[in-house]
């Protein structure tokens, strides 16, 4: 048997106020007058966080437009603009939610790899290390801060740049940055972590490495979303660690049905990842009975409305597009259903599932 030798984040700093060490952390990675580029979720454009970014010399702060999840065209445009304006950069620092994390990783890689980011959608297609990159999450749940992928919507599919060159060189986990996140957004992103855990722990790829991280992340999610009566600092602290542990769990296993189906929604309808997973999870009793029951309890307890009817009125062609994107996620289906998954999840069965959403 050949075991996976997977790449992890090189450096991790965790703690309330750790963002204040960013200047000191990135200083050794500055190369002459080549700037550090800060890609900051546009949500923070008028917020105090911007004034805390340690801008030096030719550094630039760009508002990352994450109204929609990152597209390969947007990644390419940003990377080309940086090359034209600066030639080279010292590093890319992403500050925001999962989409901003993915954008920062992708732009870092496209500073040193030719062509379009669409050329690298798949597994182990990236040839060259990117420039130095730092991830600073301001929402907890996606696990994008530790994953070896950067999920992008390309011309024909939604698929990550999955490679050993993708993980961040450094992450800064400061729970203070997640304070004040909108209630719905915090829930949907937290559920991304919860659903990761259910899919990983019930998948065919499960092993003790992923199980250990997945069980801890699941326990933290259950505490935050089921046991706690009022959201407080403890919730932010625990959910940030759940996100990290959940990301580590799937790094050595895989996600499953909810993510595979959600990718189709996102590609066709632009549905955000967290909410898309929730819309799908609501209908997956056949695959994750206990997890779905608990998920529905979390929805009620946190007073969340999950959208329904989002696939009503779609054409056959649109359903086929979603089905093609979803069935393209082969490792996810194999993890969920086993090696003969293609006999289990037929196009007809997947169409029937989409029609329920």
Residue frames as qw, qx, qy, qz and C-alpha x, y, z in Angstrom:
[[0.000, 0.887, 0.461, 0.000, 0.00, 0.00, 0.00],
 [0.400, 0.280, -0.021, 0.873, 1.22, 3.50, -0.80],
 [0.228, -0.720, -0.515, 0.405, 0.39, 6.17, 1.77],
 [0.227, 0.876, 0.188, 0.381, -0.30, 9.79, 0.97],
 [0.551, -0.239, -0.185, 0.778, 2.48, 12.16, 1.92],
 [0.116, 0.836, 0.425, 0.328, 0.55, 15.37, 2.13],
 [0.326, 0.295, -0.157, 0.884, 1.73, 18.95, 2.54],
 [0.306, -0.747, -0.542, 0.235, 0.60, 20.92, 5.57],
 [0.025, 0.962, 0.000, 0.271, 0.73, 24.63, 6.38],
 [0.614, 0.334, -0.448, 0.557, 4.30, 25.49, 7.40],
 [0.181, 0.034, -0.517, 0.836, 3.56, 27.89, 10.25],
 [0.352, -0.656, -0.587, -0.317, 0.50, 28.48, 12.44],
 [0.090, 0.090, -0.486, 0.865, -0.08, 31.20, 15.01],
 [0.371, -0.576, -0.669, -0.288, -3.25, 31.05, 17.12],
 [0.336, -0.412, -0.547, 0.647, -4.66, 33.42, 19.72],
 [0.031, 0.919, 0.393, -0.009, -6.72, 36.50, 20.36],
 [0.102, -0.944, 0.166, 0.267, -4.77, 39.51, 19.11],
 [0.719, -0.174, 0.494, 0.456, -2.32, 37.42, 17.08],
 [0.509, 0.756, 0.306, 0.275, -3.17, 39.54, 14.01],
 [0.141, -0.978, 0.140, 0.071, -1.05, 42.27, 15.66],
 [0.605, -0.477, 0.532, 0.352, 2.05, 40.16, 14.98],
 [0.768, 0.560, 0.300, 0.076, 1.51, 40.16, 11.22],
 [0.250, 0.927, -0.277, 0.027, 4.15, 42.83, 10.51],
 [0.371, -0.630, 0.682, -0.021, 6.77, 40.86, 12.45],
 [0.801, 0.072, 0.594, -0.025, 5.71, 37.54, 10.85],
 [0.722, 0.638, 0.244, 0.110, 5.97, 38.68, 7.23],
 [0.055, -0.932, 0.298, 0.200, 9.04, 40.91, 7.61],
 [0.485, -0.428, 0.695, 0.313, 11.62, 38.12, 6.92],
 [0.596, 0.349, 0.691, 0.212, 9.80, 37.29, 3.66],
 [0.287, 0.911, 0.058, -0.289, 10.06, 40.74, 2.11],
 [0.752, 0.096, 0.352, 0.549, 12.30, 40.77, -0.97],
 [0.303, 0.088, 0.195, 0.929, 13.82, 44.19, -1.64],
 [0.258, 0.174, 0.128, -0.942, 11.15, 46.66, -2.73],
 [0.330, -0.194, -0.808, -0.448, 8.82, 43.93, -4.05],
 [0.427, -0.315, 0.209, -0.821, 5.52, 44.61, -2.30],
 [0.117, 0.194, 0.938, -0.263, 3.31, 42.50, -0.12],
 [0.348, -0.204, -0.451, -0.796, -0.18, 42.34, -1.60],
 [0.208, 0.133, 0.774, -0.583, -3.09, 42.24, 0.85],
 [0.334, -0.252, -0.663, -0.621, -6.29, 40.81, -0.60],
 [0.120, 0.096, 0.670, -0.726, -9.01, 41.78, 1.85],
 [0.067, 0.532, 0.840, 0.077, -12.66, 40.68, 1.70],
 [0.022, 0.433, 0.237, 0.869, -14.64, 43.69, 0.42],
 [0.503, -0.684, -0.524, -0.067, -16.84, 43.36, 3.53],
 [0.584, -0.535, -0.214, 0.572, -14.08, 45.19, 5.44],
 [0.405, 0.525, 0.206, 0.720, -13.79, 48.20, 3.10],
 [0.166, -0.718, 0.016, -0.676, -15.26, 50.60, 5.67],
 [0.821, -0.529, -0.213, -0.013, -14.22, 48.68, 8.79],
 [0.328, -0.877, 0.350, -0.004, -11.41, 49.38, 11.33],
 [0.899, -0.128, 0.342, 0.241, -9.50, 46.23, 10.31],
 [0.649, 0.678, 0.072, 0.338, -8.11, 48.02, 7.23],
 [0.021, -0.917, 0.272, -0.290, -6.17, 50.51, 9.38],
 [0.714, -0.548, 0.435, -0.031, -4.48, 47.63, 11.22],
 [0.917, 0.328, 0.103, 0.199, -2.86, 46.13, 8.09],
 [0.516, -0.650, 0.245, 0.501, 0.94, 46.62, 8.25],
 [0.645, 0.730, 0.148, 0.171, 1.47, 48.38, 4.92],
 [0.492, -0.613, 0.294, 0.543, 5.12, 49.16, 4.12],
 [0.241, -0.315, 0.582, 0.710, 6.80, 50.74, 1.08],
 [0.315, 0.138, -0.546, -0.764, 5.08, 49.72, -2.16],
 [0.122, 0.222, 0.946, -0.201, 2.61, 47.36, -0.46],
 [0.366, -0.118, -0.339, -0.858, -0.93, 47.45, -1.80],
 [0.325, 0.201, 0.801, -0.461, -4.28, 46.59, -0.25],
 [0.298, -0.037, -0.616, -0.728, -6.92, 45.35, -2.70],
 [0.636, 0.035, 0.423, -0.645, -10.57, 44.76, -1.95],
 [0.051, -0.045, 0.963, 0.260, -11.28, 41.16, -2.96],
 [0.598, 0.042, -0.107, -0.793, -14.66, 41.02, -4.66],
 [0.021, 0.022, -0.997, 0.065, -16.15, 37.84, -3.24],
 [0.602, 0.126, 0.101, -0.782, -19.76, 38.61, -4.08],
 [0.947, 0.178, -0.159, -0.216, -19.45, 35.34, -5.98],
 [0.821, -0.386, 0.343, 0.242, -16.98, 32.57, -5.31],
 [0.145, -0.661, 0.478, 0.560, -13.67, 33.05, -7.16],
 [0.823, 0.541, 0.147, -0.092, -13.70, 32.56, -10.91],
 [0.777, -0.048, 0.275, 0.565, -10.61, 31.58, -12.89],
 [0.357, 0.719, 0.230, 0.550, -11.05, 34.76, -14.97],
 [0.318, -0.928, 0.018, -0.192, -10.85, 36.91, -11.81],
 [0.788, -0.467, 0.240, 0.322, -7.75, 35.07, -10.56],
 [0.690, 0.278, 0.307, 0.593, -6.03, 35.50, -13.94],
 [0.135, 0.866, 0.167, 0.451, -6.93, 39.19, -14.14],
 [0.506, -0.856, 0.108, -0.010, -5.54, 39.87, -10.66],
 [0.801, -0.282, 0.310, 0.427, -2.32, 37.94, -11.24],
 [0.571, 0.484, 0.304, 0.589, -1.73, 39.59, -14.64],
 [0.064, -0.942, -0.095, -0.315, -2.39, 43.03, -13.17],
 [0.632, -0.733, 0.199, 0.157, 0.14, 42.43, -10.39],
 [0.778, 0.003, 0.342, 0.527, 2.76, 41.19, -12.87],
 [0.379, 0.699, 0.259, 0.548, 2.27, 44.24, -15.10],
 [0.232, -0.935, -0.033, -0.267, 2.29, 46.70, -12.21],
 [0.522, -0.766, 0.373, -0.036, 5.08, 45.26, -10.05],
 [0.446, 0.528, -0.722, -0.046, 6.87, 42.56, -12.04],
 [0.574, -0.106, -0.792, 0.180, 7.15, 40.43, -8.93],
 [0.494, -0.686, 0.040, -0.533, 5.76, 40.57, -5.40],
 [0.008, -0.428, 0.805, -0.411, 7.05, 39.41, -2.03],
 [0.021, 0.164, 0.960, -0.224, 3.84, 37.70, -1.10],
 [0.408, -0.373, -0.453, -0.700, 0.06, 37.47, -1.15],
 [0.004, 0.060, 0.773, -0.632, -1.86, 37.82, 2.10],
 [0.353, -0.408, -0.632, -0.556, -5.54, 36.85, 2.10],
 [0.059, 0.067, 0.624, -0.776, -7.76, 38.31, 4.83],
 [0.572, 0.013, -0.142, -0.807, -11.41, 37.20, 4.82],
 [0.843, -0.021, 0.386, -0.374, -13.66, 34.17, 4.48],
 [0.771, -0.027, 0.604, 0.199, -13.09, 30.98, 2.51],
 [0.624, 0.723, 0.248, 0.162, -13.46, 32.65, -0.89],
 [0.044, 0.951, -0.302, 0.050, -10.76, 35.19, -0.01],
 [0.618, -0.477, 0.614, 0.116, -8.51, 32.36, 1.22],
 [0.779, 0.298, 0.514, 0.201, -8.99, 30.51, -2.07],
 [0.414, 0.903, 0.049, 0.107, -8.39, 33.67, -4.08],
 [0.218, -0.865, 0.450, 0.045, -5.11, 34.40, -2.27],
 [0.705, -0.231, 0.646, 0.180, -3.83, 30.85, -2.78],
 [0.707, 0.533, 0.429, 0.180, -4.75, 30.89, -6.47],
 [0.252, 0.960, -0.103, 0.068, -3.20, 34.31, -7.19],
 [0.448, -0.694, 0.550, 0.128, -0.01, 33.23, -5.41],
 [0.737, 0.025, 0.636, 0.226, 0.23, 30.17, -7.68],
 [0.581, 0.713, 0.345, 0.190, -0.51, 32.16, -10.84],
 [0.062, -0.946, 0.266, 0.175, 2.34, 34.57, -10.13],
 [0.271, -0.577, 0.740, 0.215, 4.75, 31.74, -10.97],
 [0.521, 0.154, 0.828, 0.141, 2.83, 29.37, -13.27],
 [0.057, 0.147, -0.471, -0.868, 2.10, 30.12, -16.96],
 [0.191, -0.319, -0.814, -0.447, -1.27, 30.17, -18.67],
 [0.487, -0.459, -0.110, -0.735, -4.66, 30.36, -16.97],
 [0.355, -0.270, 0.736, -0.510, -5.68, 29.10, -13.55],
 [0.859, 0.170, 0.076, -0.477, -8.27, 27.01, -15.45],
 [0.641, 0.465, -0.610, -0.029, -5.34, 24.93, -16.76],
 [0.182, 0.303, -0.820, 0.450, -4.63, 23.76, -13.20],
 [0.694, -0.190, 0.224, -0.657, -8.12, 22.76, -12.10],
 [0.898, 0.092, -0.419, -0.098, -7.67, 19.15, -11.07],
 [0.814, -0.559, 0.136, 0.081, -5.22, 17.13, -9.05],
 [0.658, -0.458, 0.366, 0.472, -1.45, 17.79, -8.97],
 [0.609, 0.659, 0.291, 0.332, -1.29, 19.84, -12.17],
 [0.071, -0.987, 0.142, -0.019, 0.54, 22.84, -10.65],
 [0.851, 0.309, -0.206, 0.372, 4.24, 22.69, -11.55],
 [0.387, 0.395, -0.321, 0.769, 5.85, 25.59, -9.65],
 [0.316, -0.500, -0.591, 0.548, 5.60, 26.84, -6.06],
 [0.050, 0.891, 0.324, 0.315, 3.69, 30.11, -5.76],
 [0.156, 0.562, -0.342, 0.737, 4.98, 33.25, -4.07],
 [0.141, -0.057, -0.755, 0.637, 4.88, 33.41, -0.26],
 [0.408, -0.442, -0.435, -0.670, 1.27, 33.31, 0.93],
 [0.001, 0.009, 0.715, -0.699, -0.50, 33.94, 4.22],
 [0.358, -0.476, -0.665, -0.452, -4.08, 33.08, 5.15],
 [0.019, 0.010, 0.552, -0.834, -5.96, 35.05, 7.82],
 [0.194, -0.469, -0.801, -0.317, -9.56, 33.80, 8.19],
 [0.191, -0.115, 0.271, -0.936, -12.26, 36.20, 9.42],
 [0.819, -0.096, -0.040, -0.564, -14.96, 33.49, 9.29],
 [0.252, -0.365, 0.889, -0.112, -14.64, 29.98, 10.68],
 [0.790, 0.175, 0.453, -0.374, -15.75, 26.78, 9.02],
 [0.734, 0.596, -0.212, -0.246, -14.46, 26.33, 5.49],
 [0.855, -0.286, 0.338, 0.271, -11.08, 24.86, 6.43],
 [0.628, 0.747, 0.007, 0.217, -9.64, 26.77, 3.45],
 [0.164, -0.898, 0.398, -0.097, -6.87, 28.00, 5.74],
 [0.519, -0.466, 0.714, 0.050, -5.38, 24.48, 5.89],
 [0.856, 0.324, 0.392, -0.097, -6.53, 22.75, 2.71],
 [0.425, -0.279, 0.601, 0.617, -4.41, 21.79, -0.32],
 [0.312, 0.531, 0.669, 0.416, -7.02, 23.11, -2.72],
 [0.083, 0.349, 0.091, -0.929, -8.28, 26.45, -3.94],
 [0.381, 0.486, 0.786, 0.009, -11.79, 26.02, -5.29],
 [0.057, 0.370, -0.245, -0.894, -12.44, 27.98, -8.49],
 [0.632, 0.562, 0.480, -0.234, -15.28, 28.27, -10.98],
 [0.273, -0.307, 0.590, 0.695, -13.80, 27.86, -14.45],
 [0.373, 0.238, -0.410, -0.797, -15.20, 27.98, -17.98],
 [0.626, -0.010, -0.673, -0.393, -16.49, 24.39, -17.84],
 [0.719, -0.333, -0.602, 0.096, -16.46, 23.31, -14.19],
 [0.366, -0.811, 0.266, -0.371, -16.07, 24.20, -10.54],
 [0.948, -0.064, -0.203, 0.235, -12.95, 22.45, -9.31],
 [0.448, -0.855, 0.178, 0.192, -9.94, 23.20, -7.16],
 [0.488, 0.672, -0.524, 0.188, -6.27, 23.63, -7.93],
 [0.872, -0.468, 0.116, -0.084, -5.39, 20.63, -5.75],
 [0.718, 0.483, -0.361, 0.348, -1.65, 20.39, -5.22],
 [0.722, -0.384, -0.287, 0.498, 1.19, 20.31, -2.71],
 [0.335, 0.165, 0.011, 0.927, 1.99, 23.88, -3.76],
 [0.233, -0.650, -0.439, -0.575, -1.45, 25.16, -2.76],
 [0.560, -0.665, -0.443, 0.219, -1.35, 25.26, 1.09],
 [0.063, -0.968, 0.091, -0.224, -0.46, 28.51, 2.79],
 [0.560, 0.354, -0.517, 0.542, 3.07, 29.08, 4.08],
 [0.094, -0.011, -0.580, 0.809, 1.64, 30.78, 7.15],
 [0.310, -0.632, -0.568, -0.426, -1.79, 31.12, 8.75],
 [0.005, 0.165, -0.457, 0.874, -2.84, 33.55, 11.46],
 [0.399, -0.488, -0.750, -0.200, -5.79, 32.27, 13.52],
 [0.031, 0.028, -0.399, 0.916, -7.15, 35.20, 15.53],
 [0.050, -0.534, -0.844, -0.003, -10.70, 34.56, 16.81],
 [0.016, -0.575, -0.260, 0.776, -11.14, 38.29, 17.47],
 [0.069, 0.214, -0.497, -0.838, -11.41, 38.80, 13.70],
 [0.175, -0.308, -0.868, -0.348, -14.61, 36.72, 13.53],
 [0.014, -0.468, -0.614, 0.635, -16.47, 38.80, 16.12],
 [0.278, 0.543, 0.100, -0.786, -19.51, 40.59, 14.73],
 [0.033, 0.041, -0.822, -0.567, -19.93, 38.34, 11.70],
 [0.597, -0.069, -0.145, -0.786, -23.58, 38.28, 10.52],
 [0.648, -0.167, 0.632, -0.390, -25.55, 35.51, 12.28],
 [0.888, 0.375, 0.133, -0.229, -26.65, 33.71, 9.10],
 [0.540, 0.697, -0.468, 0.064, -23.19, 33.88, 7.54],
 [0.198, -0.534, 0.760, -0.315, -21.57, 32.54, 10.69],
 [0.780, 0.001, 0.527, -0.337, -24.03, 29.64, 10.75],
 [0.842, 0.517, -0.044, -0.146, -23.69, 28.71, 7.08],
 [0.382, 0.687, -0.595, 0.168, -19.89, 28.77, 7.26],
 [0.399, -0.408, 0.731, -0.373, -19.88, 26.84, 10.54],
 [0.870, 0.161, 0.349, -0.309, -22.12, 24.23, 8.93],
 [0.647, 0.626, -0.432, -0.052, -19.56, 23.80, 6.16],
 [0.015, 0.508, -0.805, 0.305, -17.25, 22.50, 8.91],
 [0.649, -0.076, 0.600, -0.462, -19.96, 20.34, 10.48],
 [0.867, 0.410, 0.040, -0.282, -20.83, 18.80, 7.10],
 [0.383, 0.641, -0.662, 0.065, -17.11, 18.21, 6.35],
 [0.261, -0.374, 0.811, -0.367, -16.95, 16.18, 9.54],
 [0.793, 0.149, 0.429, -0.406, -20.04, 14.08, 8.82],
 [0.777, 0.571, -0.202, -0.172, -18.82, 13.34, 5.27],
 [0.255, 0.621, -0.720, 0.178, -15.29, 12.51, 6.41],
 [0.372, -0.296, 0.773, -0.420, -16.30, 10.38, 9.40],
 [0.774, 0.223, 0.492, -0.329, -18.81, 8.35, 7.39],
 [0.562, 0.681, -0.352, -0.313, -16.69, 8.05, 4.25],
 [0.991, 0.087, -0.029, 0.093, -14.87, 5.03, 2.82],
 [0.529, 0.609, -0.339, 0.485, -11.54, 6.93, 2.93],
 [0.510, -0.795, 0.133, -0.302, -11.67, 7.21, 6.74],
 [0.729, 0.147, -0.519, 0.421, -8.51, 6.44, 8.72],
 [0.557, -0.589, -0.426, 0.403, -7.35, 7.21, 12.27],
 [0.326, -0.062, 0.024, 0.943, -5.61, 10.43, 11.20],
 [0.191, -0.332, -0.354, -0.853, -8.70, 12.00, 9.65],
 [0.547, -0.542, -0.625, -0.124, -10.95, 10.42, 12.29],
 [0.499, -0.372, -0.416, 0.663, -9.05, 12.04, 15.17],
 [0.069, -0.060, 0.060, 0.994, -9.33, 15.53, 13.71],
 [0.328, -0.328, -0.572, -0.676, -12.89, 14.97, 12.46],
 [0.512, -0.523, -0.674, 0.103, -14.20, 13.77, 15.82],
 [0.335, -0.372, -0.307, 0.809, -12.73, 16.79, 17.61],
 [0.063, -0.041, -0.274, -0.959, -14.11, 19.24, 15.04],
 [0.417, -0.423, -0.683, -0.425, -17.53, 17.59, 15.25],
 [0.474, -0.498, -0.599, 0.411, -17.50, 17.81, 19.05],
 [0.192, -0.249, -0.102, 0.944, -16.67, 21.53, 18.88],
 [0.223, -0.189, -0.476, -0.830, -19.44, 22.20, 16.34],
 [0.470, -0.486, -0.725, -0.130, -21.97, 20.32, 18.46],
 [0.379, -0.443, -0.459, 0.671, -20.99, 22.39, 21.50],
 [0.057, -0.149, 0.096, 0.982, -21.25, 25.72, 19.65],
 [0.334, -0.087, -0.466, -0.815, -24.45, 25.07, 17.72],
 [0.593, -0.368, -0.672, -0.249, -26.38, 22.79, 20.11],
 [0.575, -0.410, -0.569, 0.421, -25.22, 23.35, 23.68],
 [0.232, -0.098, -0.167, 0.953, -24.39, 27.05, 23.92],
 [0.088, 0.745, 0.626, -0.213, -27.33, 29.33, 24.70],
 [0.119, 0.967, 0.020, -0.224, -25.70, 32.65, 23.79],
 [0.763, 0.479, -0.061, 0.430, -22.93, 33.36, 21.27],
 [0.388, -0.899, 0.156, 0.131, -19.80, 34.59, 23.02],
 [0.124, 0.787, -0.594, -0.114, -16.01, 34.69, 22.69],
 [0.541, -0.249, 0.802, -0.044, -15.77, 31.03, 23.60],
 [0.758, 0.484, 0.419, -0.127, -17.89, 30.17, 20.55],
 [0.441, 0.856, -0.254, -0.094, -15.57, 32.15, 18.27],
 [0.200, -0.640, 0.742, -0.003, -12.50, 30.45, 19.80],
 [0.633, -0.031, 0.768, -0.088, -13.93, 26.95, 19.51],
 [0.725, 0.610, 0.283, -0.147, -15.35, 27.38, 16.00],
 [0.280, 0.837, -0.451, -0.133, -12.01, 28.66, 14.71],
 [0.266, -0.433, 0.861, -0.009, -10.34, 25.49, 16.01],
 [0.717, 0.286, 0.603, -0.199, -13.20, 23.36, 14.61],
 [0.588, 0.775, -0.084, -0.216, -12.52, 24.88, 11.20],
 [0.072, 0.703, -0.705, -0.055, -8.81, 24.06, 11.45],
 [0.442, -0.185, 0.868, -0.128, -9.42, 20.49, 12.69],
 [0.722, 0.474, 0.423, -0.273, -12.19, 19.91, 10.13],
 [0.483, 0.790, -0.321, -0.198, -9.87, 21.06, 7.35],
 [0.097, -0.540, 0.836, -0.019, -7.16, 18.71, 8.63],
 [0.661, 0.071, 0.703, -0.253, -9.65, 15.85, 8.71],
 [0.755, 0.593, 0.228, -0.165, -10.54, 16.14, 5.04],
 [0.159, 0.799, -0.544, -0.199, -6.91, 16.73, 4.07],
 [0.077, -0.339, 0.937, 0.039, -6.28, 13.04, 4.66],
 [0.400, 0.338, 0.845, -0.111, -9.71, 11.79, 3.58],
 [0.014, 0.233, 0.528, 0.817, -12.40, 13.56, 1.50],
 [0.431, 0.149, 0.314, -0.833, -15.81, 15.21, 1.64],
 [0.281, 0.183, 0.940, 0.066, -18.89, 13.55, 0.19],
 [0.193, 0.577, 0.745, 0.272, -22.42, 13.83, -1.20],
 [0.041, -0.887, -0.326, 0.323, -23.33, 17.29, 0.14],
 [0.199, -0.659, 0.328, 0.647, -20.24, 18.91, -1.35],
 [0.307, 0.042, 0.779, 0.544, -20.45, 17.04, -4.64],
 [0.143, 0.701, 0.680, 0.159, -24.07, 18.15, -5.18],
 [0.152, -0.867, -0.168, 0.444, -23.38, 21.67, -3.88],
 [0.341, -0.336, 0.467, 0.744, -20.67, 22.19, -6.51],
 [0.207, 0.422, 0.733, 0.492, -23.32, 21.85, -9.23],
 [0.087, -0.876, -0.461, 0.108, -25.52, 24.48, -7.58],
 [0.324, -0.722, 0.109, 0.601, -22.61, 26.85, -7.22],
 [0.356, -0.076, 0.601, 0.712, -21.48, 26.43, -10.83],
 [0.095, 0.523, 0.695, 0.484, -24.92, 27.00, -12.38],
 [0.229, -0.842, -0.450, -0.191, -26.67, 29.29, -9.91],
 [0.219, 0.604, -0.306, 0.703, -23.77, 30.99, -8.12],
 [0.722, -0.633, -0.203, -0.194, -24.96, 29.61, -4.78],
 [0.064, -0.749, 0.571, -0.329, -22.43, 30.39, -2.04],
 [0.473, 0.222, -0.848, 0.093, -20.61, 27.32, -0.74],
 [0.062, -0.042, 0.781, -0.620, -21.81, 27.31, 2.87],
 [0.574, 0.210, 0.269, -0.745, -25.46, 27.94, 2.12],
 [0.656, 0.310, -0.545, -0.420, -25.32, 25.50, -0.81],
 [0.286, 0.145, -0.920, 0.223, -24.10, 22.73, 1.49],
 [0.277, 0.111, 0.643, -0.706, -26.96, 23.50, 3.89],
 [0.649, 0.275, -0.117, -0.700, -29.57, 23.42, 1.10],
 [0.627, 0.249, -0.713, -0.194, -28.29, 19.98, 0.02],
 [0.118, 0.151, -0.876, 0.443, -27.73, 18.55, 3.51],
 [0.508, 0.033, 0.333, -0.794, -31.40, 19.19, 4.29],
 [0.839, 0.252, -0.102, -0.471, -32.27, 16.35, 1.86],
 [0.458, 0.477, -0.750, 0.015, -29.57, 13.73, 2.52],
 [0.717, -0.353, 0.423, -0.427, -31.28, 11.46, 5.07],
 [0.966, 0.222, -0.094, -0.092, -30.59, 8.49, 2.78],
 [0.681, 0.472, -0.391, 0.401, -26.83, 8.98, 3.08],
 [0.261, 0.232, -0.562, 0.750, -26.25, 10.63, 6.48],
 [0.440, -0.609, -0.594, -0.289, -29.39, 9.92, 8.60],
 [0.556, -0.596, -0.382, 0.435, -27.99, 10.82, 12.03],
 [0.362, -0.132, 0.076, 0.920, -26.03, 13.81, 10.72],
 [0.101, -0.410, -0.456, -0.783, -29.05, 15.24, 8.88],
 [0.486, -0.676, -0.552, -0.054, -31.23, 14.83, 11.98],
 [0.523, -0.515, -0.213, 0.645, -28.69, 16.73, 14.08],
 [0.240, 0.103, 0.287, 0.922, -28.19, 19.33, 11.34],
 [0.230, -0.594, -0.527, -0.563, -31.94, 20.04, 11.30],
 [0.539, -0.683, -0.421, 0.255, -31.89, 20.44, 15.07],
 [0.446, -0.271, 0.012, 0.853, -29.08, 23.02, 14.70],
 [0.050, 0.365, 0.449, 0.814, -31.10, 24.89, 12.05],
 [0.402, -0.714, -0.507, -0.266, -34.12, 25.16, 14.36],
 [0.609, -0.574, -0.293, 0.463, -32.09, 25.98, 17.46],
 [0.378, -0.261, 0.121, 0.880, -30.24, 28.80, 15.68],
 [0.320, 0.736, 0.383, -0.458, -33.40, 30.15, 14.00],
 [0.098, -0.381, 0.596, 0.700, -32.10, 29.77, 10.44],
 [0.734, 0.495, 0.244, -0.396, -34.22, 29.61, 7.30],
 [0.432, -0.188, 0.735, 0.487, -32.76, 27.25, 4.68],
 [0.421, 0.400, -0.262, -0.771, -33.82, 28.35, 1.16],
 [0.571, 0.181, 0.800, -0.017, -36.04, 25.94, -0.75],
 [0.580, 0.694, 0.416, -0.100, -37.19, 25.63, -4.35],
 [0.103, -0.743, 0.353, 0.560, -33.99, 27.02, -5.85],
 [0.217, -0.142, 0.829, 0.496, -34.06, 24.47, -8.71],
 [0.439, 0.588, 0.626, -0.264, -37.72, 25.07, -9.59],
 [0.451, 0.844, 0.100, -0.274, -38.18, 25.99, -13.23],
 [0.216, -0.594, 0.642, 0.434, -34.74, 24.90, -14.44],
 [0.739, 0.458, -0.293, -0.399, -34.49, 23.46, -17.95],
 [0.994, -0.015, 0.065, 0.089, -33.27, 19.95, -18.79],
 [0.625, 0.583, -0.224, 0.470, -30.08, 21.53, -20.12],
 [0.161, -0.736, 0.379, -0.537, -29.49, 23.35, -16.83],
 [0.867, -0.376, 0.256, -0.202, -30.07, 20.18, -14.81],
 [0.934, 0.260, -0.047, 0.242, -27.61, 18.37, -17.09],
 [0.307, 0.731, -0.334, 0.510, -25.00, 21.07, -16.48],
 [0.488, -0.634, 0.413, -0.435, -25.29, 20.67, -12.70],
 [0.976, -0.104, 0.176, -0.076, -25.22, 16.87, -12.99],
 [0.774, 0.500, -0.193, 0.338, -22.08, 16.98, -15.18],
 [0.045, 0.730, -0.430, 0.530, -20.27, 19.25, -12.70],
 [0.699, -0.481, 0.360, -0.388, -21.32, 17.15, -9.73],
 [0.993, 0.042, 0.111, 0.015, -20.43, 13.76, -11.24],
 [0.570, 0.671, -0.323, 0.349, -17.03, 15.18, -12.17],
 [0.284, -0.700, 0.502, -0.421, -16.15, 15.20, -8.45],
 [0.813, 0.083, -0.565, -0.111, -15.09, 11.55, -8.54],
 [0.356, 0.166, -0.749, 0.534, -13.04, 11.33, -5.31],
 [0.364, -0.158, 0.365, -0.842, -15.96, 12.83, -3.36],
 [0.828, 0.001, -0.187, -0.528, -18.43, 10.25, -4.69],
 [0.713, 0.168, -0.668, 0.127, -16.00, 7.39, -4.13],
 [0.081, 0.209, -0.669, 0.708, -15.44, 8.49, -0.54],
 [0.535, -0.075, 0.250, -0.803, -19.19, 8.69, 0.03],
 [0.866, 0.139, 0.053, -0.477, -20.43, 5.60, -1.78],
 [0.760, -0.230, 0.585, 0.164, -17.45, 3.36, -2.51],
 [0.230, -0.322, 0.662, 0.636, -15.68, 2.29, -5.68],
 [0.150, 0.364, 0.835, 0.384, -18.91, 1.29, -7.44],
 [0.081, 0.488, 0.357, -0.792, -20.47, 4.72, -6.82],
 [0.217, 0.212, -0.455, -0.837, -21.33, 5.16, -10.53],
 [0.284, -0.262, -0.883, -0.266, -23.80, 2.29, -10.27],
 [0.194, -0.523, -0.685, 0.468, -25.37, 3.87, -7.17],
 [0.060, 0.680, 0.160, -0.713, -25.52, 7.57, -8.11],
 [0.449, 0.399, 0.639, 0.480, -27.00, 7.51, -11.59],
 [0.045, 0.146, 0.192, 0.969, -27.83, 10.65, -13.54],
 [0.417, -0.515, -0.561, -0.497, -31.51, 9.95, -12.92],
 [0.595, -0.550, -0.507, 0.293, -31.04, 9.66, -9.17],
 [0.372, -0.214, -0.112, 0.896, -28.98, 12.83, -9.02],
 [0.117, -0.333, -0.395, -0.848, -31.58, 14.68, -11.13],
 [0.515, -0.599, -0.580, -0.199, -34.28, 13.62, -8.65],
 [0.544, -0.451, -0.356, 0.611, -32.15, 14.96, -5.78],
 [0.187, 0.005, 0.109, 0.976, -31.62, 18.33, -7.50],
 [0.262, -0.475, -0.539, -0.644, -35.37, 18.58, -8.13],
 [0.529, -0.616, -0.560, 0.163, -35.97, 18.46, -4.37],
 [0.467, -0.210, -0.210, 0.833, -33.72, 21.46, -3.65]]
